[in-house]
Amino acid sequence: MGAAVSNWRLANAVARTGQMGVVSGTGIDTVFVRRLQDGDRGGHMRRGIEQFPIRRAADEAIRRYYRPEGRAPGEPYTMLPMYRQVVSPARQELTMLATFVEVFLAKEGHDAPVGINLLTKVQMLALPTLYGAMLAGVDYVLMGAGIPREIGGVLDLLAGHQPARLRFDVEGLPSGAVEYLEFDPGIHWETPPAPLARPKFLPIVASNSLAKMLARKATGQVDGFVIEGPTAGGHNAPPRGEPRFNERGEPIYSENDKVDLAKIKELGLPFWVAGGTGHPERLIEARKDGAAGVQVGTLFAFCDESGLAEPIKRSVLAHAARGEVDVRTKPRVSPTGFPIKVVEWAENPAVGATRERICDMGYLRVAFMTADGKVDYRCPSEPEAAYVKKGGKLEDTIDRQCLCNALLSVIGHPQINPNGTEEPPIVTSGDDLATIGGFLGGRTSYTAADVVAYLLSGRCEA
Ligand SMILES: Cc1cc2nc3c(=O)[nH]c(=O)nc-3n(C[C@H](O)[C@H](O)[C@H](O)COP(=O)(O)O)c2cc1C
């Protein structure tokens, strides 16, 4: 769960129960440098950094970002340079280091598998992020929000420290032209280490056709699927066909959007079902349908170990326990263009806060070709004038919000704006939050182990 809601601590706690723990790789480099700037309480980042084999990158990160006393009150975070098609080796190494540390800490002290989740749409950091995770021995790579057709092959190459590339989506490319994102592990080593284990690759899909296409046409091996339905937290796949909306402005899903699990089973690969499956009976059902298990987000997002900022977690849970939360699927908020679920509740600190249009982290920027043949970048959450000047359509900016800043805010690392205010958060969750009261049974908090015990309480092994 992005950005660092499923952080190393949560993934580690889940893995200690014997299940697979998954860390989010989205924006992990910014999360990492913000933790360092906030004093690295507990010393966990530094413990991970000590293990990173490329020492100059480790030393540089400490020198530039570690603030033993934290930031002064009201002091903004030092930003990382935004990613572009080509970045310096040092920028790549910082990304590799951040991912390495997250996976290293998630794997510490147990033998259960640990995965990393990436959004396919966030293309520019994908290669160094994957490589950093592999250096720490990540066991699974899970990727949705796009069509991760080339990732299996990339993992094969990176395991052997071979150069890898991804086709780079650039709008307005002349027909027949192709741009790539390239990454050469070799430039980071004097002598590359022994080959790495190739993690298993699980695309996250919301349709039979995409699963079938990936099973047949992906480069490298696909090792299974996560099948995610539209009640899941975070981004959702849009409904198929002509978009229709209910009276709350939410996309309407129909029978056409249901994935036929019998057909998924025919592909002969293991699969996990996600979206509203955080219930023991849903796990039993999924297993009857041939699934290897379930992927659960919402219940874990609000457990003690998750990265959600404590005050937000407590406030949302207290309201949810009384049935006083509303989870809305908002089609326009996310610059990705995918619908995203947003939690609304009475004490939401974002209500009444002004959200300035901004793009200063740039993870969701889209690349385009300029009139003079260069690659430039734009995000529909940036100021309208800048977006339009770069050839973007004004209507694409309507209602878009800077998800990068909002998601850093929700995990307790909000940027401080020039006027001294904090960037407001956006809390995402699955529809299951509305009925979490039953699971809570009067509790005000619970652990990841409580969630796993609950899910397995129908005595279905998973
Ligand atoms: C707070 C939150 C953030 C999420 N972020 C991501 C993400 O970055 N990438 C992703 O593939 N899925 C993300 N998800 C979806 C989960 O990985 C999972 O598939 C989903 O939550 C399962 O459905 P459930 O919410 O009904 O349990 C997120 C879910 C939540 C609740």
The ligand as an ORCA input file, in Angstrom:
! r2SCAN-3c Opt
* xyz 0 1
  C      -4.035      2.755      1.999
  C      -3.954      1.871      0.784
  C      -2.988      2.143     -0.177
  C      -2.848      1.296     -1.279
  N      -1.859      1.537     -2.184
  C      -1.631      0.653     -3.193
  C      -0.530      0.820     -4.068
  O       0.259      1.761     -3.931
  N      -0.346     -0.084     -5.051
  C      -1.197     -1.151     -5.225
  O      -0.986     -1.960     -6.138
  N      -2.241     -1.346     -4.403
  C      -2.465     -0.464     -3.392
  N      -3.527     -0.667     -2.544
  C      -4.380     -1.870     -2.744
  C      -3.892     -3.039     -1.867
  O      -2.621     -3.447     -2.269
  C      -4.860     -4.221     -1.906
  O      -4.872     -4.827     -3.168
  C      -6.278     -3.839     -1.585
  O      -6.289     -2.939     -0.511
  C      -7.076     -5.071     -1.239
  O      -8.425     -4.756     -1.020
  P      -8.993     -4.310      0.418
  O      -8.610     -2.888      0.572
  O     -10.489     -4.463      0.236
  O      -8.415     -5.211      1.451
  C      -3.714      0.184     -1.452
  C      -4.704     -0.057     -0.486
  C      -4.832      0.777      0.612
  C      -5.903      0.476      1.637
*
